[in-house]
Amino acid sequence: MGGAAAARWIQRLSAARISTEALQRGQSRVIDASLTLIRERAKLKGELLRAMGSVKASASLLGVPLGHNSSFLQGPAFAPPRIREAIWCGSTNSSTEEGKELNDPRVLTDVGDVPIQEIRDCGVEDDRLMHVISESVKTVMEEDPLRPLVLGGDHSISYPVVRAVSEKLGGPVDILHLDAHPDIYDCFEGNTYSHASSFARIMEGGYARRLLQVGLRSITKEGREQGKRFGVEQYEMRTFSKDREKLENLKLGEGVKGVYVSVDVDCLDPAFAPGVSHIEPGGLSFRDVLNILQNLQGDVVAADVVEFNPQRDTVDGMTAMVAAKLVRELSAKISKKHLRAEQLAMGSTGGDRAILPTVLLFRRPDGAFSAALRERYRILDFRASGETLPAFLAAAAAEPEPPRAAIVVGGGSVLIDVSFLDAVPSLRCVVSTGAGVDHIDLAECARRGIAVGNSGEVYSTDVADYAVGLLIDVLRQVSVAERYVRRGSWPVLGDYPLGSKLGGKRVGIIGLGNIGSRIAKRLEAFGCVIHYNSRKPKDSVSYKYFPNVHNLAAESDILIVACALTKATWHIVNKDVLDALGKDGVIINVGRGAHVDEAELLVALKEGKIAGAGLDVYEHEPKVPAELFSMDNVVLSAHAAVFTEESRSDLWAYTIGNLEAFFSGQPLLSPVHADSLG
């Protein structure tokens, strides 16, 4: 619920016999009016900036005066106007430390506040309120070049804001979160939207790839466990002196849609910011925070400043000025002008462009990706060379600047094995454009000190969606029923036979990694019972674990293959597993074709030992056994689960991000090790 007041308001309306439909229509009118005002203000500011020209990004203030999700005091609801007042109070000039002028709309604009209290007064619950906040942020982002700089409010606002930014940009971001508390508790004090649970919602939703939490000094066991669950990089104040150099030289946002910065004012020691609800001594100095922000390398696409509580501030508004200063410096970080064309062709310090690193390319890129690669690297393209592989590698090794990195297609025909590596001894990085790395000798790469990266989680969501689609198609016979209608059989032969429901089915997932866990999450929503097999049990899930696939199949109605292909998982689904699955069982394969013994699968399907299959991969691609073509209980697709327009674009960015990390001496965005598979 959106608070006790909203609940009482709904009770009074019910007592007055106001229908739910009438209430919802009234709420919608208020919400529409609120969004319209923000939309029109954003449109006006966007038109002004576009007319001025040369603006790539401008920070745009959006106030979200929400305080009711705080577990202690609700004063942050009054913060946005106090911060604005401090920004323009005249006690200091309007320049940022790097010399940008806040009076210049190309640096900072303002689109007003989301009228949170007015919306809540209409009885709008938090689910819908969070949606309104997200839509408000998206409305601002629709007006290029505006980028949201959000004024809280308590920290619960970060969830809908980050969600909106990620959805609008089409992928996850990296988050730099400065705070005394991790705010990653699962459901703090029973409130899903608690200010102490915002980052749990963000990570659950897949809206962030990396989350760095800096300044922590009040963290419970659950906070640390949740951090481990989501792979959060938590930096506590007790080790700040050791971590300082790293934190003041952060490089984020490569391979994702950019960087989001969330600053909880209580990250600062109370000596610098007393106006907060939760006073936690031992925090960061203000200069510590500025050093971290100003030295941050990455494209900051949005930010928030939250948890300033004016009701606890000093008489002279000390914390308001601190919050205003944070806004000032974040505006400088967000705002950007377009570089002149001649600057783009030069190095960052002028003069001749540096010699580009040499990279081997073993896949056919599209035009945009090819251009982006060639802007950064000297590309030696195997496909374009027309040479045999040995001749191509010998020529590459003889180059004055021999290649140090290679891009290879996932599951491709080029094997990165001992002979390949011997031919190009200069190679120190291999980036695969697929999640699978069965074409790369990981042990040999590790022995030679060669870093290996893959596509990470770029494909995970799309493959999970596709797996569920295949499953529904097989069970409900969507494709075969479509063909039945298209042939004109319906009016002649009557209704097509009924399929089987998905809800309540026992689903066994082989491989509960990035893809498998997303499949599980989706099928849970259908009411399925999830079991799984992996190299070892996962502490982060409650699903039943089976150490071997035979027993998993025996306890499942559906078997979904989503693991990496290794020697241990080759033909992991064999005759014994298919027999255990049984005559009513269905198998879905979105892993690799060689996970399934194809000959035994054909026998099981022809003899009715299993009920059906959904196959996106095959053992000898692109060859597909002809016997499958006539089977109405089998759905076939051409290894397409990974491909969408969005995933292709994300893959190119991620591939370049991995290369840039390697050439700058940083860890790869998605490193792969032999012991991390399965």
C-alpha atoms as one frame of an Amber mdcrd trajectory, in Angstrom:
protein
   0.000   0.000   0.000   0.980   3.608  -0.428   0.740   4.327   3.286  -1.920
   4.453   5.997  -3.426   7.702   4.708  -4.029   6.220   1.276  -5.581   3.126
   2.835  -7.981   5.249   4.905  -8.900   7.260   1.822  -9.794   4.098  -0.100
 -11.832   2.850   2.869 -13.805   6.108   2.914 -14.469   5.857  -0.823 -15.637
   2.267  -0.386 -17.945   3.322   2.411 -19.358   5.998   0.115 -19.965   3.267
  -2.489 -17.576   4.724  -5.024 -16.851   1.939  -7.510 -13.337   0.644  -8.032
 -13.614   1.537 -11.709 -14.530   5.149 -10.914 -11.659   5.400  -8.426  -9.162
   4.034 -10.933 -10.395   6.399 -13.640  -9.919   9.330 -11.291  -6.449   8.157
 -10.324  -5.538   7.786 -13.994  -6.631  11.350 -14.720  -4.409  12.687 -11.940
  -1.469  10.585 -13.101  -1.958  11.613 -16.733  -2.060  15.279 -15.725   1.126
  14.858 -13.687   2.980  13.186 -16.550   1.693  15.769 -19.024   3.209  18.635
 -17.038   6.590  16.911 -16.851   6.373  15.958 -20.529   5.633  19.511 -21.651
   8.392  21.018 -19.514  10.873  18.432 -20.779   9.769  19.044 -24.361  10.313
  22.790 -23.957  13.798  22.315 -22.486  14.703  19.744 -25.133  13.611  22.034
 -27.961  15.700  24.870 -26.524  18.826  22.723 -26.281  18.405  21.260 -29.753
  18.050  24.776 -31.144  21.240  25.828 -29.362  23.092  22.886 -30.920  26.399
  21.204 -29.992  24.843  19.513 -26.928  25.334  15.777 -26.498  23.945  15.546
 -22.951  22.481  17.966 -20.419  21.646  17.146 -16.809  17.952  17.732 -16.083
  16.678  17.998 -12.530  13.612  15.916 -11.691  12.362  16.028  -8.109  10.783
  12.938  -6.546   9.638  14.105  -3.068   8.883  10.668  -1.627   9.606   9.822
   1.998   7.047   7.276   3.128   9.243   4.246   2.337  11.810   5.332   4.907
  12.117   3.009   7.884  12.767   5.851  10.336  12.012   9.473   9.372  10.106
  10.744   6.355  11.788  14.138   6.083  13.500  13.369   2.726  10.116  14.076
   1.106  10.830  17.784   1.695  14.305  17.743   0.144  13.905  18.699  -3.556
  12.841  22.355  -3.041  15.513  22.843  -0.354  18.218  21.551  -2.703  17.041
  23.814  -5.514  17.004  26.776  -3.143  20.585  26.031  -2.120  21.743  25.684
  -5.735  20.535  29.175  -6.625  20.776  30.950  -3.238  23.610  33.256  -4.303
  25.948  32.409  -1.425  28.307  30.840  -3.970  28.827  31.208  -7.702  27.237
  28.971 -10.313  30.439  27.354 -11.613  31.395  23.723 -11.151  34.952  22.907
 -10.115  35.919  22.111 -13.703  34.499  25.436 -14.865  31.089  24.542 -16.287
  28.338  27.108 -15.660  25.051  25.921 -14.179  23.391  28.994 -15.695  24.071
  27.435 -19.089  21.084  25.177 -19.948  23.497  22.954 -21.853  24.830  21.992
 -18.422  21.681  21.970 -16.273  17.934  22.261 -16.833  14.963  21.578 -14.557
  11.657  19.870 -15.398  10.065  20.108 -11.945   8.761  17.500  -9.515   6.691
  14.355  -9.723   3.702  15.329  -7.492   4.067  12.311  -5.218   1.846  13.504
  -2.369  -0.957  14.596  -4.688  -0.924  11.186  -6.376  -0.861   9.324  -3.052
  -3.731  11.445  -1.789  -5.821   9.803  -4.514  -5.198   6.370  -2.982  -2.588
   5.253  -5.519  -0.640   2.274  -4.216   3.125   1.908  -4.367   3.180  -0.530
  -7.311   1.498   2.070  -9.471   3.399   4.957  -7.888   6.719   3.338  -8.794
   5.445   3.007 -12.353   4.608   6.719 -12.404   8.153   7.582 -11.285   9.597
   5.337 -14.012   7.362   6.887 -16.646   8.366  10.374 -15.510  12.047   9.516
 -15.969  11.405   7.998 -19.401   9.473  11.125 -20.371  12.520  13.246 -19.593
  14.822  10.885 -21.506  12.600  11.018 -24.584  13.674  14.630 -25.069  17.233
  14.357 -26.324  19.718  15.529 -24.989  18.162  15.568 -21.478  19.558  13.135
 -18.926  17.825  12.763 -15.550  19.479  14.006 -12.365  16.913  13.014  -9.766
  16.439  14.718  -6.404  15.053  12.453  -3.678  13.293  11.596  -1.632  14.326
   8.508   0.246  16.394   5.833  -1.457  13.370   3.822  -2.591  13.173   6.143
  -5.599  16.387   4.715  -7.054  14.659   1.481  -8.071  12.052   2.990 -10.419
  14.571   5.523 -11.721  17.244   2.928 -12.585  14.573   0.655 -14.045  13.425
   3.458 -16.333  16.960   4.373 -17.382  17.823   0.749 -18.177  14.583   0.112
 -20.066  14.840   3.352 -22.007  18.459   2.745 -23.006  17.763  -0.896 -23.821
  20.093  -2.660 -21.407  21.771  -2.699 -18.001  24.033  -0.003 -16.582  26.895
  -0.019 -14.114  26.010   1.641 -10.797  28.264   3.580  -8.453  26.387   3.761
  -5.142  27.766   5.916  -2.302  26.042   5.207   0.994  26.514   4.292   4.647
  24.121   1.365   4.098  23.885  -1.252   1.325  20.095  -0.820   0.836  19.981
  -4.316  -0.644  17.854  -6.126   1.936  15.305  -8.448   0.412  12.165  -6.962
   1.969  13.092  -4.656   4.825  10.469  -4.661   7.594   8.026  -6.315   5.192
   8.154  -3.478   2.647   9.172  -4.559  -0.855   9.765  -0.921  -1.787  11.611
   0.060   1.383  14.441   2.529   0.985  16.596  -0.269   2.397  15.588  -2.688
  -0.407  15.917  -0.575  -3.549  19.083  -2.210  -4.855  17.697  -5.711  -4.315
  14.878  -4.792  -6.699  17.363  -3.292  -9.176  19.602  -6.373  -9.213  16.664
  -8.786  -9.364  15.366  -6.958 -12.400  18.686  -7.224 -14.227  18.899  -3.441
 -14.571  22.542  -3.317 -13.491  25.548  -5.378 -14.508  27.943  -4.102 -11.840
  26.994  -2.485  -8.545  29.773  -0.840  -6.556  28.786   0.256  -3.050  31.203
   2.691  -1.440  31.251   4.169   2.076  29.490   1.300   3.863  29.752   1.299
   7.624  26.374  -0.014   8.785  25.892  -3.411   7.191  24.282  -6.516   8.631
  24.823 -10.175   7.876  21.879 -10.071   5.462  23.399  -7.065   3.716  26.618
  -8.972   3.113  24.797 -12.140   2.046  22.639 -10.198  -0.387  25.785  -8.567
  -1.713  27.296 -11.978  -2.403  24.037 -13.201  -3.934  24.020 -10.416  -6.513
  27.783 -10.168  -7.000  27.947  -6.664  -5.519  31.353  -5.040  -5.002  31.056
  -3.684  -1.446  33.687  -1.264  -0.133  33.443  -0.645   3.594  34.859   2.360
   5.416  37.002   0.136   7.614  39.150  -0.656   4.544  38.815   2.702   2.769
  42.457   3.686   3.192  43.449   0.483   1.371  40.762   0.883  -1.299  41.180
   4.615  -1.873  43.498   4.439  -4.884  41.211   2.023  -6.710  38.046   3.969
  -5.886  39.563   7.233  -7.050  40.408   5.669 -10.424  37.231   3.789 -11.328
  36.420   2.900 -14.927  32.809   1.855 -15.428  30.180   1.533 -18.124  32.088
  -0.223 -20.893  30.017  -2.908 -22.598  26.782  -1.659 -21.026  24.561   1.369
 -21.529  26.554   3.694 -19.292  27.008   4.592 -15.624  24.380   5.481 -13.035
  25.524   7.322  -9.902  23.442   7.177  -6.727  24.570   9.379  -3.837  22.950
   8.899  -0.453  23.940  11.997   1.528  24.628   9.845   4.589  27.655   8.377
   2.788  29.304  11.474   4.249  30.432  11.694   7.828  27.846  13.603   9.914
  30.453  16.331  10.434  29.960  17.218   6.764  26.248  16.390   6.422  24.267
  16.375   9.675  20.894  16.713   7.911  20.189  13.032   7.384  17.765  10.584
   8.961  20.379   7.964   9.820  23.438   9.489  11.448  26.371   7.083  11.003
  29.755   8.413  12.241  32.939   7.380  10.496  31.956   8.275   6.945  33.573
   9.776   3.886  34.786  13.348   3.779  33.230  15.588   1.154  36.515  15.739
  -0.752  36.668  11.912  -0.703  33.324  11.834  -2.479  34.323  14.494  -5.005
  37.583  12.708  -5.778  35.679   9.506  -6.519  33.102  11.277  -8.702  35.456
  13.603 -10.534  37.972  10.863 -11.375  35.304   8.385 -12.477  35.877   7.272
 -16.070  32.667   6.426 -17.880  29.586   7.897 -19.517  27.285   8.978 -16.656
  23.809   8.659 -18.145  21.783   9.486 -15.009  22.167  10.076 -11.280  20.300
  10.705  -8.053  20.963  12.517  -4.776  18.828  11.086  -1.981  18.149  10.922
   1.778  18.794  14.570   2.599  16.408  15.329   5.472  15.800  19.094   5.841
  14.040  18.511   9.169  17.374  17.492  10.723  19.584  20.065   9.007  21.371
  22.910  10.747  19.734  26.338  10.931  21.979  27.696   8.187  21.142  24.803
   5.825  24.601  23.223   5.814  23.472  19.848   4.392  21.305  21.531   1.780
  24.448  23.256   0.502  26.272  19.916   0.520  23.483  18.322  -1.530  23.526
  21.307  -3.894  27.266  20.914  -4.368  26.779  17.233  -5.204  24.177  18.212
  -7.805  26.564  20.822  -9.191  29.411  18.338  -9.699  27.150  15.566 -11.001
  25.787  18.041 -13.560  29.339  18.615 -14.735  29.842  14.846 -15.019  26.631
  14.260 -16.974  26.664  17.223 -19.362  28.658  16.901 -22.563  29.143  18.865
 -25.747  29.666  17.250 -29.151  33.320  17.104 -30.167  34.311  18.760 -33.409
  34.901  16.352 -36.260  38.599  17.135 -36.322  38.885  16.319 -32.621  37.423
  12.878 -33.246  40.238  12.068 -35.623  42.948  13.073 -33.143  44.144  11.757
 -29.825  42.681  13.233 -26.659  45.690  15.486 -26.245  45.908  16.473 -29.910
  48.604  15.567 -32.404  48.841  12.397 -34.445  46.606   9.536 -33.634  48.360
   6.791 -31.659  49.257   3.487 -33.324  46.208   1.258 -33.048  46.494  -2.175
 -31.394  46.195  -5.114 -33.791  43.216  -7.458 -33.388  42.405 -10.671 -35.288
  38.791 -10.981 -36.460  37.162 -14.349 -37.147  33.550 -13.385 -37.703  31.592
 -11.268 -40.148  30.565  -8.010 -38.417  27.800  -5.695 -39.573  28.672  -2.228
 -40.837  28.296  -0.344 -37.560  30.329  -2.876 -35.577  33.002  -3.003 -38.241
  33.303   0.792 -38.209  33.489   0.877 -34.405  36.211  -1.777 -34.387  38.293
  -0.102 -37.062  38.070   3.232 -35.300  39.772   1.684 -32.273  41.929  -1.147
 -33.629  43.924  -2.295 -36.624  41.801  -5.236 -37.794  43.184  -8.325 -39.536
  40.064  -9.993 -40.983  40.378 -13.727 -41.676  37.218 -13.938 -43.798  38.204
 -10.962 -45.930  41.761 -12.246 -46.435  40.803 -15.234 -48.593  43.733 -17.155
 -47.116  43.873 -20.522 -45.422  43.963 -20.354 -41.644  47.666 -21.369 -41.323
  48.708 -18.784 -43.936  46.590 -16.069 -42.302  48.034 -16.758 -38.851  51.611
 -16.885 -40.166  51.168 -13.509 -41.869  49.610 -12.022 -38.740  52.473 -13.262
 -36.550  54.981 -11.642 -38.926  53.373  -8.182 -38.642  55.576  -5.377 -37.181
  52.844  -4.989 -34.545  51.631  -8.583 -34.115  48.107  -9.147 -32.749  47.567
  -9.322 -29.013  43.809 -10.027 -29.144  41.359 -12.026 -31.254  37.593 -11.914
 -31.749  36.107 -15.333 -32.501  32.546 -16.369 -33.267  30.832 -18.368 -30.537
  30.803 -22.066 -31.409  32.618 -21.223 -34.647  34.639 -23.378 -37.002  37.944
 -21.795 -35.901  39.306 -23.624 -32.880  41.529 -21.771 -30.423  43.719 -24.733
 -29.620  47.441 -25.427 -29.148  48.257 -25.194 -32.865  46.415 -21.869 -33.189
  48.170 -20.394 -30.159  51.572 -21.676 -31.290  51.049 -19.904 -34.626  50.373
 -16.521 -32.968  52.546 -16.426 -29.815  51.847 -12.710 -29.282  48.168 -13.377
 -28.491  47.136 -12.506 -24.939  43.345 -12.142 -25.176  40.546 -14.095 -26.877
  37.020 -12.668 -26.920  34.201 -14.956 -28.037  30.989 -13.400 -29.332  28.953
 -16.227 -27.844  28.322 -17.503 -24.354  29.708 -20.936 -25.190  33.475 -21.403
 -25.251  33.734 -25.057 -26.252  35.812 -23.938 -29.264  38.494 -22.486 -26.962
  41.057 -24.561 -25.062  40.635 -22.796 -21.731  43.266 -24.813 -19.912  45.908
 -24.050 -22.556  44.948 -20.348 -22.544  45.284 -20.276 -18.774  48.696 -21.976
 -18.966  49.903 -19.289 -21.378  48.393 -16.402 -19.449  45.823 -15.609 -22.148
  42.655 -13.889 -20.941  39.392 -15.318 -22.312  36.069 -13.504 -22.369  32.646
 -14.309 -23.765  29.332 -12.538 -24.326  28.547 -12.607 -20.605  24.860 -12.066
 -19.931  24.115 -10.268 -23.210  22.085 -13.173 -24.584  20.745 -14.572 -21.337
  17.366 -12.839 -21.273  16.623 -13.511 -24.944  17.579 -17.187 -24.715  15.454
 -17.619 -21.582  12.472 -16.035 -23.348  13.025 -18.285 -26.341  13.255 -21.439
 -24.232   9.901 -20.668 -22.622   8.454 -19.924 -26.076   9.641 -23.287 -27.420
   8.178 -25.045 -24.399   4.774 -23.388 -24.735   4.800 -24.158 -28.468   5.460
 -27.868 -27.848   2.931 -28.241 -25.032   0.122 -26.210 -26.616   1.030 -27.266
 -30.191   0.988 -23.692 -31.429   3.036 -24.218 -34.607   1.321 -27.405 -35.714
  -2.126 -25.928 -34.983  -1.154 -22.872 -37.041  -0.287 -25.140 -39.959  -3.616
 -26.947 -39.448  -5.495 -23.657 -39.823  -3.339 -22.489 -42.743  -4.075 -25.732
 -44.665  -7.807 -25.080 -44.325  -8.331 -28.154 -42.147 -10.286 -26.456 -39.375
 -13.693 -26.128 -41.143 -13.268 -29.594 -42.694 -11.882 -31.683 -39.846 -13.043
 -29.652 -36.856 -11.101 -28.423 -33.844  -7.474 -29.359 -33.478  -6.715 -31.771
 -30.587  -6.034 -30.200 -27.213  -2.541 -29.556 -25.945  -1.177 -29.751 -22.410
  -1.027 -26.903 -19.866   2.264 -25.526 -18.586   1.188 -24.547 -15.075   2.064
 -27.092 -12.393   4.589 -28.977 -14.516   7.838 -30.151 -12.920  10.691 -28.608
 -14.850  14.245 -29.892 -14.590  16.875 -27.403 -15.732  20.347 -28.630 -16.643
  22.670 -25.726 -15.866  21.428 -23.013 -13.516  23.737 -20.264 -14.760  22.842
 -16.916 -16.300  20.400 -18.467 -18.761  19.096 -21.330 -16.640  18.298 -19.088
 -13.670  16.324 -16.739 -15.922  14.379 -19.655 -17.382  13.576 -20.798 -13.840
  12.369 -17.354 -12.847  10.048 -17.158 -15.854   8.619 -20.627 -15.348   8.017
 -19.979 -11.658   5.605 -17.263 -12.784   3.667 -19.948 -14.691   3.343 -21.997
 -11.508   5.936 -24.607 -12.446   7.960 -26.566  -9.898  11.663 -26.066 -10.570
  14.412 -28.663 -10.092  17.964 -28.363 -11.375  21.301 -30.000 -12.001  24.579
 -28.074 -11.887  28.205 -28.741 -10.999  27.283 -27.939  -7.411  24.233 -26.693
  -5.467  23.418 -22.969  -5.595  23.033 -21.410  -2.150  21.045 -18.514  -3.617
  18.023 -20.629  -4.695  15.521 -22.880  -2.976  14.959 -25.212  -5.945  15.608
 -28.914  -5.403  19.107 -29.903  -6.515  19.899 -33.189  -8.271  23.584 -34.191
  -8.515  22.933 -36.326 -11.614  20.758 -35.747 -14.675  19.162 -39.228 -14.686
  17.476 -38.626 -11.333  16.547 -35.096 -12.396  14.802 -36.452 -15.506  12.982
 -39.105 -13.463  11.472 -36.386 -11.252  10.613 -33.991 -14.115   7.899 -33.593
 -16.735  10.106 -31.262 -18.767  13.880 -31.206 -19.208  15.548 -27.976 -20.365
  19.209 -27.981 -21.396  20.942 -24.643 -20.687  24.482 -25.546 -19.602  27.888
 -24.970 -21.169  29.251 -27.668 -23.470  32.280 -29.374 -21.934  33.672 -32.897
 -21.985  31.523 -33.617 -18.942  28.303 -32.365 -20.564  28.753 -33.939 -24.029
  25.702 -36.207 -24.546  24.574 -35.402 -21.029  21.085 -36.294 -22.285  21.471
 -39.895 -23.424  19.232 -42.958 -23.772  19.044 -43.550 -20.020  18.035 -39.938
 -19.352  15.389 -39.995 -22.102  13.983 -43.240 -20.707  13.858 -41.677 -17.237
  12.031 -38.639 -18.589   9.282 -40.947 -19.820   6.516 -41.036 -22.411   4.870
 -37.824 -21.197   8.142 -35.924 -20.990   9.313 -33.022 -23.136  12.886 -31.904
 -23.790  13.940 -28.358 -24.716  17.509 -27.684 -25.886  18.826 -24.106 -26.054
  22.379 -25.103 -25.111  24.498 -26.908 -27.690  23.427 -29.688 -30.053  26.016
 -32.079 -28.660  24.423 -31.933 -25.226  21.848 -34.414 -26.551  22.591 -37.781
 -28.149  20.689 -36.968 -31.344  20.436 -40.568 -32.539  18.832 -41.654 -29.266
  16.537 -38.620 -29.317  15.244 -39.640 -32.765  14.539 -43.163 -31.511  12.745
 -41.849 -28.412  10.546 -39.542 -30.501   9.721 -42.136 -33.170   8.889 -44.828
 -30.608   6.876 -42.534 -28.347   9.303 -42.871 -25.437   8.979 -39.103 -24.887
   6.110 -36.774 -25.814   7.930 -34.055 -27.722  10.869 -31.725 -28.113  11.729
 -28.096 -28.806  15.145 -27.790 -30.450  17.121 -24.669 -31.277  20.467 -26.460
 -31.633  21.629 -29.646 -33.326  24.584 -31.974 -33.086  25.840 -31.390 -36.645
  24.652 -27.865 -37.494  23.474 -26.672 -39.907  22.426 -30.229 -40.803  19.147
 -31.213 -39.150  17.983 -34.853 -39.191  15.316 -35.159 -41.902  13.209 -37.423
 -39.691  12.404 -34.444 -37.464  10.711 -32.513 -40.293   7.605 -34.690 -40.306
   7.159 -34.867 -36.513   4.304 -32.640 -35.348   5.385 -33.033 -31.730   8.739
 -31.360 -32.429   9.343 -27.604 -32.789  12.500 -26.639 -34.688  14.421 -23.372
 -34.989  17.760 -22.473 -36.566  19.997 -21.697 -33.552  18.168 -18.385 -33.221
  17.477 -18.129 -29.487  20.307 -15.663 -28.950  19.462 -13.245 -31.728  17.365
 -10.102 -31.409  18.081  -6.632 -32.740  18.734  -5.496 -29.188  21.056  -8.343
 -28.238  23.089  -7.892 -31.417  23.667  -4.225 -30.600  24.518  -5.056 -26.974
  26.926  -7.774 -28.108  28.956  -5.394 -30.234  29.229  -2.931 -27.343  30.165
  -5.726 -24.944  32.805  -7.138 -27.295  34.459  -3.745 -27.647  34.176  -3.278
 -23.871  36.092  -6.510 -23.299  38.811  -5.446 -25.717  39.114  -1.985 -24.201
  39.385  -3.504 -20.740  42.187  -5.786 -21.934  44.169  -3.071 -23.708  43.861
  -0.741 -20.704  45.177  -3.386 -18.312  41.817  -3.958 -16.603  40.008  -7.259
 -15.947  37.705  -8.356 -18.770  34.027  -7.544 -18.383  33.116 -11.231 -18.682
  36.166 -13.412 -17.967  35.821 -17.161 -18.460  37.841 -19.798 -16.613  37.723
 -23.560 -16.967  36.467 -23.973 -13.398  33.612 -21.471 -13.887  31.630 -23.584
 -16.364  28.787 -25.998 -15.710
